[in-house]
Amino acid sequence: MDEMNLRNYAYLGDAVWEIKIREKTILMTNNAQMLHKLTTAKVKASYQAELLQKMEPYLTEEEHEIARRGRNLPIPVGRRQNQTEYRKATAFETLIGWWYKNNKDRLNEIYEIIGE
């Protein structure tokens, strides 16, 4: 399961998710301010935490374990005000990064499940 550090999967997942969202938002408007607003609404921790909850019933045992371990990664000092939300968002990003590297078909399934 771990050819790469979980922190690196989360880092990759953050970028993959932002690209996915930007691909959608560029079709919605040409206005730079609106693009930024639409994108940041979907790449923020609270939204990612909601999506993790939405997809949890569909996760395999292995995916639940990856999410659990991603949720338990150390939190940067500046993010400690809402630890639970940030931890869930990190778990979400870890899964996105893991699927991106290991199973793109599953990543696309999850995108369909969560409606993205």
DSSP file (Angstrom, degrees, kcal/mol; ACC not computed):
  #  RESIDUE AA STRUCTURE BP1 BP2  ACC     N-H-->O    O-->H-N    N-H-->O    O-->H-N    TCO  KAPPA ALPHA  PHI   PSI    X-CA   Y-CA   Z-CA
    1    1 A M              0   0    0      0, 0.0     2,-0.6     0, 0.0     3,-0.3   0.000 360.0 360.0 360.0 -30.7    0.0    0.0    0.0
    2    2 A D        +     0   0    0      1,-0.2     4,-0.1     4,-0.0     3,-0.1  -0.561 360.0 135.9-114.9  68.5    2.8    2.5    0.8
    3    3 A E  S    S+     0   0    0     -2,-0.6     2,-0.3     1,-0.1    -1,-0.2   0.650  83.2  38.6 -80.2 -10.7    5.3    3.0   -1.9
    4    4 A M  S    S-     0   0    0     -3,-0.3    -1,-0.1    94,-0.0     5,-0.1  -0.972  99.6 -95.6-134.7 149.4    5.0    6.7   -1.1
    5    5 A N    >>  -     0   0    0     -2,-0.3     4,-1.7     1,-0.1     3,-0.5  -0.328  31.4-125.8 -60.3 140.6    4.7    8.6    2.2
    6    6 A L  H 3> S+     0   0    0      1,-0.3     4,-2.4     2,-0.2     5,-0.2   0.857 111.0  58.7 -59.6 -36.1    1.1    9.4    3.1
    7    7 A R  H 3> S+     0   0    0      1,-0.2     4,-2.2     2,-0.2    -1,-0.3   0.884 105.5  50.5 -59.6 -37.8    1.9   13.1    3.4
    8    8 A N  H <> S+     0   0    0     -3,-0.5     4,-2.7     2,-0.2    -1,-0.2   0.871 107.2  52.8 -69.8 -36.8    3.1   13.0   -0.2
    9    9 A Y  H  X S+     0   0    0     -4,-1.7     4,-3.1     2,-0.2    88,-0.2   0.918 110.5  48.3 -61.6 -42.1   -0.2   11.4   -1.3
   10   10 A A  H  X S+     0   0    0     -4,-2.4     4,-2.2     2,-0.2    -2,-0.2   0.913 111.2  50.2 -63.3 -42.5   -2.0   14.2    0.5
   11   11 A Y  H  X S+     0   0    0     -4,-2.2     4,-1.4     2,-0.2    -2,-0.2   0.929 115.0  43.1 -61.1 -46.7    0.2   16.8   -1.2
   12   12 A L  H  X S+     0   0    0     -4,-2.7     4,-2.7     1,-0.2    -2,-0.2   0.917 111.7  54.5 -64.5 -44.3   -0.4   15.2   -4.6
   13   13 A G  H  X S+     0   0    0     -4,-3.1     4,-2.7     1,-0.2     5,-0.2   0.854 103.3  56.3 -60.0 -36.7   -4.2   14.8   -3.9
   14   14 A D  H  X S+     0   0    0     -4,-2.2     4,-2.0     2,-0.2    -1,-0.2   0.929 111.9  42.5 -59.7 -45.9   -4.4   18.5   -3.1
   15   15 A A  H  X S+     0   0    0     -4,-1.4     4,-2.3     2,-0.2    -2,-0.2   0.908 114.0  50.3 -68.6 -43.3   -3.0   19.4   -6.5
   16   16 A V  H  X S+     0   0    0     -4,-2.7     4,-2.3     1,-0.2    -2,-0.2   0.921 112.1  48.3 -61.5 -44.6   -5.1   16.7   -8.4
   17   17 A W  H  X S+     0   0    0     -4,-2.7     4,-2.5    -5,-0.2    -1,-0.2   0.917 110.4  50.6 -63.5 -43.6   -8.3   17.9   -6.7
   18   18 A E  H  X S+     0   0    0     -4,-2.0     4,-2.8    -5,-0.2    -1,-0.2   0.903 110.8  49.0 -63.7 -39.4   -7.6   21.6   -7.5
   19   19 A I  H  X S+     0   0    0     -4,-2.3     4,-2.6     2,-0.2    -1,-0.2   0.924 109.8  52.4 -63.6 -43.2   -6.9   20.7  -11.2
   20   20 A K  H  X S+     0   0    0     -4,-2.3     4,-1.2     1,-0.2    -2,-0.2   0.931 113.4  43.6 -57.2 -46.8  -10.2   18.7  -11.3
   21   21 A I  H  X S+     0   0    0     -4,-2.5     4,-2.7     1,-0.2     3,-0.4   0.915 112.2  52.1 -67.5 -43.3  -12.1   21.7   -9.9
   22   22 A R  H  X S+     0   0    0     -4,-2.8     4,-2.2     1,-0.2    -1,-0.2   0.875 103.7  58.4 -62.1 -36.4  -10.3   24.2  -12.1
   23   23 A E  H  < S+     0   0    0     -4,-2.6     4,-0.3     1,-0.2    -1,-0.2   0.867 112.7  41.1 -59.3 -35.2  -11.2   22.1  -15.2
   24   24 A K  H >< S+     0   0    0     -4,-1.2     3,-1.1    -3,-0.4     4,-0.3   0.913 113.5  50.7 -77.1 -44.8  -14.9   22.5  -14.2
   25   25 A T  H >X S+     0   0    0     -4,-2.7     3,-1.6     1,-0.3     4,-1.1   0.805  98.9  64.1 -70.8 -28.7  -14.8   26.2  -13.2
   26   26 A I  T 3< S+     0   0    0     -4,-2.2    -1,-0.3     1,-0.3    -2,-0.1   0.727 100.4  55.2 -67.0 -17.5  -13.1   27.4  -16.4
   27   27 A L  T <4 S+     0   0    0     -3,-1.1    -1,-0.3    -4,-0.3    -2,-0.2   0.556 104.2  56.3 -85.8  -8.7  -16.2   26.3  -18.3
   28   28 A M  T <4 S-     0   0    0     -3,-1.6     2,-0.3    -4,-0.3    -2,-0.2   0.774 116.7  -5.8 -94.9 -30.3  -18.4   28.4  -16.0
   29   29 A T     <  -     0   0    0     -4,-1.1    -1,-0.3     1,-0.1     0, 0.0  -0.993  38.0-144.9-161.5 158.9  -17.0   31.9  -16.4
   30   30 A N  S    S+     0   0    0     -2,-0.3     2,-0.5    -3,-0.1    -1,-0.1   0.417  71.3 109.9-103.8  -4.3  -14.2   34.0  -17.9
   31   31 A N     >  -     0   0    0      1,-0.2     4,-2.6     2,-0.0     5,-0.2  -0.619  61.3-150.3 -78.8 121.2  -14.2   36.4  -15.0
   32   32 A A  H  > S+     0   0    0     -2,-0.5     4,-2.3     1,-0.2     5,-0.2   0.886  95.6  49.8 -61.0 -42.1  -11.0   35.9  -12.9
   33   33 A Q  H  > S+     0   0    0      1,-0.2     4,-2.3     2,-0.2    -1,-0.2   0.910 112.9  46.9 -64.3 -41.2  -12.6   36.9   -9.6
   34   34 A M  H  > S+     0   0    0      2,-0.2     4,-3.0     1,-0.2     5,-0.3   0.888 109.8  53.9 -68.2 -38.8  -15.5   34.5  -10.2
   35   35 A L  H  X S+     0   0    0     -4,-2.6     4,-2.5     1,-0.2     5,-0.2   0.938 110.6  46.9 -57.9 -46.6  -13.1   31.7  -11.2
   36   36 A H  H  X S+     0   0    0     -4,-2.3     4,-2.9     2,-0.2     5,-0.2   0.925 113.5  47.9 -61.9 -45.1  -11.2   32.2   -7.9
   37   37 A K  H  X S+     0   0    0     -4,-2.3     4,-1.5     1,-0.2    -2,-0.2   0.927 113.7  46.4 -63.4 -46.1  -14.4   32.3   -5.9
   38   38 A L  H  X S+     0   0    0     -4,-3.0     4,-0.6     2,-0.2    -1,-0.2   0.898 116.4  45.8 -63.2 -40.9  -15.9   29.1   -7.5
   39   39 A T  H >X S+     0   0    0     -4,-2.5     3,-1.4    -5,-0.3     4,-1.1   0.947 110.9  49.6 -69.4 -49.6  -12.6   27.3   -7.2
   40   40 A T  H 3X S+     0   0    0     -4,-2.9     4,-0.7     1,-0.3    -1,-0.2   0.798 102.5  63.5 -64.6 -26.5  -11.8   28.2   -3.6
   41   41 A A  H 3< S+     0   0    0     -4,-1.5    -1,-0.3    -5,-0.2    -2,-0.2   0.792 112.0  36.5 -64.8 -26.1  -15.3   27.2   -2.5
   42   42 A K  H << S+     0   0    0     -3,-1.4    -1,-0.2    -4,-0.6    -2,-0.2   0.525 114.7  52.0-106.8  -7.8  -14.5   23.6   -3.5
   43   43 A V  H  < S+     0   0    0     -4,-1.1    -2,-0.2    -3,-0.1    -3,-0.1   0.378  85.0 108.1-106.7   4.2  -10.9   23.3   -2.5
   44   44 A K  S  X S-     0   0    0     -4,-0.7     4,-2.1    -5,-0.2     3,-0.4  -0.453  80.7-112.4 -81.6 157.2  -11.4   24.5    1.1
   45   45 A A  H  > S+     0   0    0      1,-0.2     4,-2.6     2,-0.2     5,-0.2   0.857 112.3  56.5 -57.3 -42.1  -11.1   22.1    4.0
   46   46 A S  H  > S+     0   0    0      1,-0.2     4,-1.7     2,-0.2    -1,-0.2   0.897 110.0  45.0 -62.2 -40.0  -14.8   22.3    5.0
   47   47 A Y  H  > S+     0   0    0     -3,-0.4     4,-2.2     2,-0.2    -1,-0.2   0.913 113.4  49.5 -69.5 -42.5  -16.0   21.2    1.5
   48   48 A Q  H  X S+     0   0    0     -4,-2.1     4,-2.1     1,-0.2    -2,-0.2   0.872 108.7  53.8 -64.8 -36.1  -13.4   18.4    1.3
   49   49 A A  H  X S+     0   0    0     -4,-2.6     4,-1.9    -5,-0.2    -1,-0.2   0.900 108.3  50.1 -63.5 -40.9  -14.5   17.2    4.8
   50   50 A E  H  X S+     0   0    0     -4,-1.7     4,-2.1    -5,-0.2    -2,-0.2   0.914 109.8  50.6 -62.1 -43.3  -18.1   17.0    3.6
   51   51 A L  H  X S+     0   0    0     -4,-2.2     4,-2.0     1,-0.2    -2,-0.2   0.872 105.8  55.7 -65.0 -36.9  -17.1   15.0    0.5
   52   52 A L  H  X S+     0   0    0     -4,-2.1     4,-1.5     1,-0.2    -1,-0.2   0.938 108.9  47.8 -59.7 -45.6  -15.1   12.5    2.6
   53   53 A Q  H  < S+     0   0    0     -4,-1.9    -2,-0.2     1,-0.2    -1,-0.2   0.901 110.0  53.3 -61.0 -40.5  -18.3   11.9    4.6
   54   54 A K  H  < S+     0   0    0     -4,-2.1    -1,-0.2     1,-0.2    -2,-0.2   0.855 115.3  39.0 -63.8 -36.2  -20.3   11.5    1.4
   55   55 A M  H >< S+     0   0    0     -4,-2.0     3,-1.9     1,-0.2     4,-0.5   0.619  89.3  92.8 -92.5 -11.9  -17.9    8.9    0.0
   56   56 A E  G >< S+     0   0    0     -4,-1.5     3,-1.4     1,-0.3    -1,-0.2   0.853  80.5  57.2 -53.4 -41.0  -17.2    6.9    3.2
   57   57 A P  G 3  S+     0   0    0      0, 0.0    -1,-0.3     0, 0.0    -2,-0.1   0.738 108.1  49.8 -63.4 -17.7  -20.0    4.4    2.7
   58   58 A Y  G <  S+     0   0    0     -3,-1.9    -2,-0.2    -4,-0.1     2,-0.1   0.464  87.3 109.6 -98.1  -3.7  -18.4    3.4   -0.7
   59   59 A L    <   -     0   0    0     -3,-1.4     2,-0.1    -4,-0.5    -3,-0.0  -0.455  64.3-128.3 -78.1 145.3  -14.8    3.0    0.5
   60   60 A T     >  -     0   0    0     -2,-0.1     4,-2.5     1,-0.1     5,-0.2  -0.292  33.6 -99.5 -77.0 172.2  -13.2   -0.4    0.7
   61   61 A E  H  > S+     0   0    0      1,-0.2     4,-2.0     2,-0.2     5,-0.1   0.918 126.3  49.8 -59.8 -44.0  -11.5   -1.6    3.9
   62   62 A E  H  > S+     0   0    0      1,-0.2     4,-2.1     2,-0.2    -1,-0.2   0.904 110.8  49.3 -62.7 -41.6   -8.1   -0.6    2.5
   63   63 A E  H  > S+     0   0    0      2,-0.2     4,-2.6     1,-0.2    -1,-0.2   0.880 108.1  53.4 -67.1 -38.3   -9.4    2.8    1.5
   64   64 A H  H  X S+     0   0    0     -4,-2.5     4,-2.7     2,-0.2    -1,-0.2   0.905 109.1  50.3 -59.8 -40.7  -10.8    3.4    5.0
   65   65 A E  H  X S+     0   0    0     -4,-2.0     4,-2.5     2,-0.2    -2,-0.2   0.905 109.6  49.4 -65.3 -42.1   -7.4    2.5    6.4
   66   66 A I  H  X S+     0   0    0     -4,-2.1     4,-2.5     2,-0.2    -2,-0.2   0.926 113.1  47.7 -61.9 -44.7   -5.7    5.0    4.1
   67   67 A A  H  X S+     0   0    0     -4,-2.6     4,-2.6     2,-0.2    -2,-0.2   0.918 111.2  50.9 -62.5 -43.8   -8.2    7.7    5.1
   68   68 A R  H  X S+     0   0    0     -4,-2.7     4,-1.1     1,-0.2    -2,-0.2   0.931 113.1  44.9 -60.0 -46.1   -7.8    6.9    8.8
   69   69 A R  H  < S+     0   0    0     -4,-2.5    -1,-0.2     1,-0.2    -2,-0.2   0.875 112.8  51.1 -67.7 -37.0   -4.0    7.2    8.5
   70   70 A G  H >< S+     0   0    0     -4,-2.5     3,-1.2     1,-0.2    -1,-0.2   0.883 107.1  54.2 -64.6 -38.4   -4.3   10.4    6.5
   71   71 A R  H 3< S+     0   0    0     -4,-2.6    -1,-0.2     1,-0.2    -2,-0.2   0.785 106.6  53.4 -64.8 -27.9   -6.6   11.8    9.1
   72   72 A N  T 3< S+     0   0    0     -4,-1.1    -1,-0.2    -5,-0.2    -2,-0.2   0.365  78.9 120.2 -92.9   4.8   -3.9   11.1   11.7
   73   73 A L  S <  S-     0   0    0     -3,-1.2    17,-0.1    -4,-0.2    18,-0.1  -0.372  79.6 -87.2 -64.7 149.4   -1.1   12.9   10.0
   74   74 A P        -     0   0    0      0, 0.0    -1,-0.1     0, 0.0    -2,-0.0  -0.287  44.2-130.3 -58.8 142.1    0.4   15.8   12.0
   75   75 A I        -     0   0    0     -3,-0.1     5,-0.1     1,-0.0     8,-0.0  -0.794  19.2-112.2 -98.8 134.2   -1.3   19.1   11.6
   76   76 A P    >   -     0   0    0      0, 0.0     3,-1.9     0, 0.0     4,-0.2  -0.345  30.8-115.7 -59.9 145.8    0.6   22.3   10.8
   77   77 A V  G >  S+     0   0    0      1,-0.3     3,-1.4     2,-0.2     4,-0.1   0.857 112.8  57.8 -53.1 -42.5    0.4   24.8   13.6
   78   78 A G  G 3  S+     0   0    0      1,-0.3     3,-0.3     2,-0.1    -1,-0.3   0.631 104.0  53.8 -66.7 -13.4   -1.6   27.4   11.6
   79   79 A R  G X  S+     0   0    0     -3,-1.9     3,-0.8     1,-0.2    -1,-0.3   0.293  76.2 100.3-103.0   8.3   -4.4   24.9   10.9
   80   80 A R  G X   +     0   0    0     -3,-1.4     3,-0.8     1,-0.2    -1,-0.2   0.597  56.9  83.9 -77.3  -9.3   -5.1   23.9   14.5
   81   81 A Q  G 3  S+     0   0    0     -3,-0.3    -1,-0.2     1,-0.3     2,-0.2   0.855 108.0  22.6 -65.3 -32.6   -8.2   26.1   14.9
   82   82 A N  G <> S+     0   0    0     -3,-0.8     4,-2.3     1,-0.1    -1,-0.3  -0.609  75.4 165.0-130.5  75.2  -10.5   23.5   13.3
   83   83 A Q  H <> S+     0   0    0     -3,-0.8     4,-2.9    -2,-0.2     5,-0.2   0.878  71.7  53.2 -59.4 -44.3   -8.6   20.2   13.7
   84   84 A T  H  > S+     0   0    0      1,-0.2     4,-2.1     2,-0.2    -1,-0.2   0.934 112.8  43.4 -61.4 -47.8  -11.5   17.9   12.9
   85   85 A E  H  > S+     0   0    0      1,-0.2     4,-2.3     2,-0.2    -1,-0.2   0.923 115.6  48.3 -63.2 -45.9  -12.3   19.6    9.6
   86   86 A Y  H  X S+     0   0    0     -4,-2.3     4,-2.3     1,-0.2    -2,-0.2   0.897 110.5  51.6 -63.9 -40.6   -8.7   19.9    8.6
   87   87 A R  H  X S+     0   0    0     -4,-2.9     4,-2.2    -5,-0.2    -1,-0.2   0.904 110.4  48.4 -63.6 -41.7   -8.0   16.2    9.4
   88   88 A K  H  X S+     0   0    0     -4,-2.1     4,-2.5    -5,-0.2    -2,-0.2   0.906 111.0  50.8 -65.0 -40.7  -10.9   15.1    7.3
   89   89 A A  H  X S+     0   0    0     -4,-2.3     4,-2.6     2,-0.2    -2,-0.2   0.891 109.8  50.4 -63.7 -39.1   -9.8   17.3    4.4
   90   90 A T  H  X S+     0   0    0     -4,-2.3     4,-2.5     2,-0.2    -1,-0.2   0.899 109.6  50.5 -65.4 -40.2   -6.3   15.8    4.7
   91   91 A A  H  X S+     0   0    0     -4,-2.2     4,-2.2     2,-0.2    -2,-0.2   0.918 110.7  50.2 -62.0 -43.1   -7.8   12.3    4.6
   92   92 A F  H  X S+     0   0    0     -4,-2.5     4,-2.5     1,-0.2    -2,-0.2   0.941 112.3  46.1 -58.5 -49.9   -9.8   13.2    1.5
   93   93 A E  H  X S+     0   0    0     -4,-2.6     4,-2.6     1,-0.2    -1,-0.2   0.863 109.5  55.5 -63.8 -36.7   -6.6   14.6   -0.2
   94   94 A T  H  X S+     0   0    0     -4,-2.5     4,-2.5     2,-0.2    -1,-0.2   0.932 110.0  45.7 -61.0 -46.1   -4.7   11.5    0.8
   95   95 A L  H  X S+     0   0    0     -4,-2.2     4,-3.1     2,-0.2     5,-0.3   0.924 111.5  51.5 -63.1 -45.2   -7.2    9.2   -0.9
   96   96 A I  H  X S+     0   0    0     -4,-2.5     4,-2.4     1,-0.2    -2,-0.2   0.933 113.7  45.0 -58.4 -45.9   -7.4   11.4   -4.0
   97   97 A G  H  X S+     0   0    0     -4,-2.6     4,-2.0   -88,-0.2    -1,-0.2   0.895 113.1  50.4 -64.0 -40.7   -3.6   11.3   -4.3
   98   98 A W  H  X S+     0   0    0     -4,-2.5     4,-2.4    -5,-0.2     5,-0.3   0.938 113.2  44.8 -64.9 -47.3   -3.5    7.5   -3.6
   99   99 A W  H  X S+     0   0    0     -4,-3.1     4,-3.0     1,-0.2     8,-0.3   0.902 110.1  56.2 -62.5 -40.2   -6.1    6.8   -6.2
  100  100 A Y  H  < S+     0   0    0     -4,-2.4     4,-0.2    -5,-0.3    -1,-0.2   0.904 116.3  36.0 -58.8 -42.0   -4.4    9.1   -8.7
  101  101 A K  H  < S+     0   0    0     -4,-2.0    -1,-0.2    -5,-0.1    -2,-0.2   0.826 133.6  23.4 -78.7 -33.0   -1.2    7.1   -8.4
  102  102 A N  H  < S+     0   0    0     -4,-2.4    -3,-0.2    -5,-0.2    -2,-0.2   0.679 131.2  13.7-114.0 -21.9   -2.6    3.6   -8.0
  103  103 A N     X  +     0   0    0     -4,-3.0     4,-2.0    -5,-0.3     3,-0.2  -0.480  49.2 172.6-162.4  79.8   -6.1    3.4   -9.5
  104  104 A K  H  > S+     0   0    0      1,-0.2     4,-2.3    -4,-0.2     5,-0.2   0.809  84.5  59.5 -64.3 -30.0   -7.4    6.1  -11.8
  105  105 A D  H  > S+     0   0    0      2,-0.2     4,-2.0     1,-0.2    -1,-0.2   0.925 107.0  46.5 -63.0 -42.7  -10.5    4.1  -12.6
  106  106 A R  H  > S+     0   0    0     -3,-0.2     4,-2.5     2,-0.2    -2,-0.2   0.892 109.0  55.3 -65.7 -39.2  -11.4    4.1   -8.9
  107  107 A L  H  X S+     0   0    0     -4,-2.0     4,-2.3    -8,-0.3    -2,-0.2   0.920 108.3  48.2 -58.5 -44.2  -10.7    7.8   -8.7
  108  108 A N  H  X S+     0   0    0     -4,-2.3     4,-1.8     2,-0.2    -1,-0.2   0.875 109.0  53.6 -65.8 -36.8  -13.2    8.4  -11.6
  109  109 A E  H  X S+     0   0    0     -4,-2.0     4,-2.3     2,-0.2    -2,-0.2   0.931 109.7  48.2 -58.5 -46.2  -15.8    6.2   -9.8
  110  110 A I  H  X S+     0   0    0     -4,-2.5     4,-2.7     1,-0.2     5,-0.2   0.899 106.4  56.2 -64.5 -41.1  -15.4    8.3   -6.7
  111  111 A Y  H  X>S+     0   0    0     -4,-2.3     5,-2.9     1,-0.2     4,-0.6   0.903 110.0  46.8 -56.3 -40.4  -15.8   11.5   -8.7
  112  112 A E  H ><5S+     0   0    0     -4,-1.8     3,-0.5     4,-0.2    -2,-0.2   0.914 110.7  52.0 -66.9 -42.6  -19.1   10.1  -10.0
  113  113 A I  H 3<5S+     0   0    0     -4,-2.3    -2,-0.2     1,-0.2    -1,-0.2   0.902 115.4  40.4 -60.7 -42.5  -20.2    9.1   -6.5
  114  114 A I  H 3<5S-     0   0    0     -4,-2.7    -1,-0.2    -5,-0.1    -2,-0.2   0.497 115.1-115.0 -89.1  -2.4  -19.5   12.5   -5.0
  115  115 A G  T <<5       0   0    0     -4,-0.6    -3,-0.2    -3,-0.5    -4,-0.1   0.785 360.0 360.0  80.1  27.3  -20.9   14.3   -8.1
  116  116 A E      <       0   0    0     -5,-2.9    -4,-0.2    -6,-0.2    -5,-0.1   0.377 360.0 360.0-115.3 360.0  -17.7   16.0   -9.3
